[in-house]
């Protein structure tokens, strides 16, 4: 199975490195010609994944048409660009593995729903879980969820991507895998705020726990399975991204907690903090299904500049006492 990777950011490049194990041919598409040149000529992606020597089995292109001979495609573009990229790629009936984590603005569709609409003949899988790209590319141990409604296809894709340091766990719960990945990005911003505001480890642990309750309420309302939300693509990814400045979303929240403006923090970034785009869409989607998500609403307010950190913390702490259940 020849793999094509669309998107040569840090995560796309790391996945290309995984897929190229044992010198298997992998073609990666980069929007920027200079990134393609760096990968082909110097064997590094200096712009997005510096310090990692890339396999000689990886070739890069900035021509989407060059992916026509690929048997399966990994889509690693930012969530808000997935539809436009799929409009440019003649996917046909080839399997596509969705690796972006988010909800489309305007339609409030999950990535699998966008893909089903934009590429109706393509079988769909979702790859999601606790992963920092640099660690994956370096071969450090990683476990991840590969969700696909077609179990036979899921096994085939997992066999193609697996290696000793990269272990996919199979699931048929595509919705659950997607919701975990999308919601955790927003909650990671909130945990970064806790860090930036100096609120302590107790507060972070409480926020992760209550954030998981929000994720679970929303996921169950959308048809996800509870075991998926409690697994690698839900709780596992939540713990990782809520605990480290290696997370773009956590770093954004940390800046907010320190009193910096969201517009300034986002303008400084070459890479995308998906949670900033997902937060308002997620808040709307939660209201659509009658689910209360106060932490998500708080992140939205901070990103819009509607409220100061101290005022927001006081408001959350003053919420009425309730039972701990979901």
C-alpha positions in Angstrom: 0.0 0.0 0.0 1.6 3.3 -1.2 0.8 6.1 1.2 0.4 9.8 0.4 0.4 12.4 3.1 -1.3 15.8 2.5 0.1 18.4 4.8 3.8 18.8 5.7 3.5 20.5 9.0 5.1 18.8 12.0 2.4 16.1 12.4 2.2 15.3 8.7 6.0 15.0 8.5 6.1 12.8 11.6 3.4 10.5 10.1 5.3 10.3 6.8 8.3 9.2 8.9 6.2 6.5 10.5 4.8 5.3 7.1 8.2 5.2 5.6 9.5 2.5 8.0 11.3 -0.3 6.3 12.0 2.0 3.3 8.4 2.0 2.1 7.7 4.7 -0.4 5.9 7.7 1.0 4.9 10.9 -0.9 4.2 14.0 1.2 2.6 17.2 -0.2 3.7 20.6 1.1 1.9 23.8 0.1 5.3 25.6 0.4 7.8 24.7 -2.4 10.6 25.5 -0.1 9.5 22.8 2.4 9.4 20.3 -0.4 12.9 21.3 -1.4 14.2 21.0 2.1 12.8 17.5 2.5 14.0 16.3 -0.9 17.5 17.9 -0.8 18.4 18.1 2.9 16.3 15.2 4.3 14.8 17.6 7.0 11.7 19.7 7.4 13.5 22.7 8.8 10.4 24.9 8.9 8.1 22.6 10.9 10.0 19.7 12.3 13.7 20.8 12.8 16.3 18.4 14.2 14.8 15.2 12.7 16.6 13.4 9.9 13.9 12.1 7.6 13.9 8.7 5.9 15.2 8.5 2.3 12.0 6.7 1.4 10.1 10.0 1.8 9.6 12.2 -1.2 8.0 15.6 -1.2 6.0 17.5 -3.8 4.0 20.7 -4.0 1.8 19.3 -6.8 -1.3 17.6 -5.6 -1.7 15.8 -8.9 1.5 13.8 -8.0 -0.5 11.9 -5.4 -2.7 10.2 -8.1 -0.8 6.9 -7.7 -1.2 6.6 -4.0 -3.3 3.8 -2.6 -4.4 5.7 0.6 -4.1 9.3 1.7 -3.4 10.7 5.2 -5.1 14.1 5.4 -3.1 16.3 7.9 -4.2 19.8 6.9 -5.7 22.1 9.5 -9.3 21.3 10.1 -10.7 24.5 8.6 -9.0 23.8 5.3 -10.0 20.1 4.9 -12.9 20.8 2.6 -11.0 23.1 0.2 -8.1 20.6 0.0 -10.4 17.7 -0.7 -11.9 19.8 -3.5 -8.5 19.9 -5.2 -7.6 16.2 -4.7 -9.1 13.5 -7.0 -9.7 11.1 -4.1 -12.1 8.7 -5.8 -12.6 5.5 -3.9 -9.2 5.5 -2.2 -9.2 5.3 1.7 -8.6 8.6 3.4 -7.2 8.8 7.0 -8.2 12.0 8.7 -5.6 13.3 11.1 -6.9 16.9 11.7 -8.7 17.6 15.0 -11.5 20.1 14.9 -15.0 21.0 13.9 -15.8 22.9 10.7 -16.9 26.5 11.2 -20.3 27.4 9.8 -21.5 23.8 9.2 -20.4 22.5 12.7 -19.5 19.2 11.0 -16.9 16.8 12.3 -14.0 16.1 9.9 -15.5 12.7 8.9 -18.8 14.4 7.9 -16.9 17.0 5.9 -15.0 14.2 4.1 -18.1 12.2 3.4 -19.6 15.2 1.8 -16.5 16.3 -0.2 -15.3 12.8 -1.2 -18.4 10.6 -1.0 -16.8 7.5 -2.6 -13.8 7.3 -0.2 -13.8 5.0 2.8 -12.9 7.1 5.9 -10.7 6.4 8.9 -9.6 8.7 11.8 -6.2 8.7 13.4 -6.3 10.4 16.8 -4.6 10.2 20.2 -1.8 11.5 22.5 1.0 12.4 20.1 3.6 15.1 20.0 5.0 15.1 16.5 8.7 15.4 17.4 8.5 12.3 19.7 6.7 10.3 17.0 9.2 11.2 14.4 12.1 10.3 16.8 10.6 6.8 17.2 9.6 7.2 20.9 6.9 4.9 22.1 3.4 6.0 21.0 -0.1 4.5 21.2 -2.9 5.9 19.1 -6.5 5.2 18.1 -7.3 4.3 14.5 -11.1 4.4 14.0 -12.8 3.0 11.0 -16.3 1.7 10.6 -15.0 -0.9 8.1 -13.1 -3.3 10.4 -11.2 -5.1 7.6 -10.0 -1.7 6.2 -9.1 -0.6 9.7 -6.9 -3.6 10.2 -5.2 -3.2 6.9 -4.4 0.5 7.6 -3.2 -0.3 11.1 -0.9 -3.0 9.8 0.5 -0.6 7.2 1.2 2.2 9.8 2.3 0.1 12.8 5.9 -0.2 13.9 7.5 -1.1 17.2 7.4 2.4 18.5 4.0 3.3 17.0 1.0 1.2 18.1 -2.5 1.8 16.6 -5.4 0.5 18.6 -8.5 -0.2 16.4 -12.0 1.1 17.0 -15.1 1.4 14.9 -16.2 4.6 16.8 -15.2 7.3 14.3 -17.4 9.9 16.0 -15.9 9.2 19.4 -12.3 9.4 18.2 -13.0 12.7 16.4 -14.8 14.4 19.4 -12.0 13.5 21.8 -9.4 15.1 19.5 -11.5 18.3 18.9 -12.6 18.9 22.4 -9.2 18.3 24.1 -7.7 21.2 22.0 -10.1 23.6 23.6 -9.6 22.2 27.1 -5.8 22.4 26.6 -6.2 26.2 26.2 -8.0 26.3 29.5 -5.3 24.3 31.2 -2.7 26.6 29.8 -4.6 29.5 31.4 -4.3 27.8 34.7 -0.6 27.5 34.2 -0.1 31.1 33.0 -2.2 32.5 35.9 -0.3 30.5 38.5 -3.3 28.7 39.9 -1.4 25.5 40.8 -1.5 21.8 40.1 -4.7 21.2 42.1 -6.6 23.5 39.8 -5.1 21.8 36.7 -6.2 18.4 37.9 -9.7 19.7 38.6 -9.9 21.3 35.2 -8.8 18.1 33.4 -11.4 16.1 35.3 -14.3 18.5 34.8 -13.2 19.1 31.2 -13.4 15.3 30.6 -16.9 15.5 32.0 -17.8 18.1 29.4 -16.1 16.1 26.6 -18.2 13.0 27.7 -21.5 14.9 27.9 -21.0 16.3 24.4 -19.6 13.0 22.9 -22.5 10.9 24.3 -25.0 13.4 22.9 -23.4 13.1 19.5 -23.4 9.3 19.5 -19.9 8.5 20.7 -19.1 5.5 22.9 -18.0 6.1 26.5 -15.0 3.7 26.2 -13.7 5.7 23.2 -13.9 8.9 25.1 -12.1 7.3 28.1 -9.4 5.9 25.7 -6.4 7.2 23.9 -8.2 9.6 21.6 -10.2 11.2 24.4 -8.8 11.1 28.0 -5.3 10.1 26.8 -4.9 13.0 24.4 -6.5 15.3 27.0 -3.9 14.5 29.6 -1.0 14.9 27.2 -2.0 18.3 25.8 -3.1 19.7 29.1 0.3 19.1 30.7 3.0 20.4 28.4 4.1 23.6 26.6 4.9 21.3 23.6 1.1 21.6 23.0 0.4 24.6 20.8 -3.0 25.0 22.5 -1.6 24.8 26.0 1.0 27.4 25.1 -1.7 29.7 23.7 -3.7 29.4 27.0 -0.5 30.0 29.0 -0.1 33.3 27.2 -3.7 34.2 27.9 -3.3 33.3 31.6 -0.3 35.7 31.7 -2.5 38.5 30.4 -1.5 38.6 26.8 -4.1 39.3 24.1 -5.3 36.4 22.0 -4.9 38.3 18.7 -1.2 39.0 19.5 -0.6 35.4 20.5 -2.2 33.9 17.4 -0.4 36.4 15.1 3.0 35.2 16.4 2.4 31.6 15.3 3.3 29.9 12.1 1.6 26.7 13.2 -2.1 26.5 14.0 -3.5 26.2 17.5 -6.7 24.3 16.4 -8.4 24.9 19.7 -8.7 28.7 19.0 -10.8 28.0 15.9 -12.7 25.0 17.4 -13.8 26.7 20.6 -16.6 29.0 19.2 -17.8 26.2 16.9 -17.8 23.7 19.7 -19.8 26.0 21.9 -22.4 26.4 19.2 -22.5 22.6 18.5 -23.0 22.0 22.3 -25.9 24.4 22.4 -27.4 22.6 19.4 -27.6 19.3 21.4 -28.5 21.0 24.7 -25.1 20.2 26.4 -23.7 22.6 29.0 -19.9 23.2 28.6 -18.9 26.0 30.9 -15.1 25.5 30.5 -15.5 25.7 26.7 -17.7 28.9 27.0 -15.0 30.4 29.3 -12.3 29.8 26.7 -14.5 31.4 24.0 -14.9 34.5 26.2 -11.2 34.8 26.8 -10.3 34.4 23.1 -12.8 37.1 22.2 -11.5 39.4 24.9 -14.9 39.7 26.5 -13.6 39.0 30.0 -10.4 39.1 32.1 -8.8 36.0 33.5 -9.3 36.9 37.1 -13.0 37.7 36.6 -13.5 34.5 34.7 -11.9 32.4 37.4 -14.1 34.0 40.0 -17.2 33.3 37.9 -16.3 29.6 37.5 -15.6 29.2 41.2 -18.9 30.8 42.1 -21.0 28.4 40.0 -23.6 26.5 42.0 -22.5 23.3 43.8 -23.6 20.1 42.1 -23.1 16.4 42.1 -19.9 15.1 40.4 -21.6 13.0 37.7 -21.4 14.0 34.1 
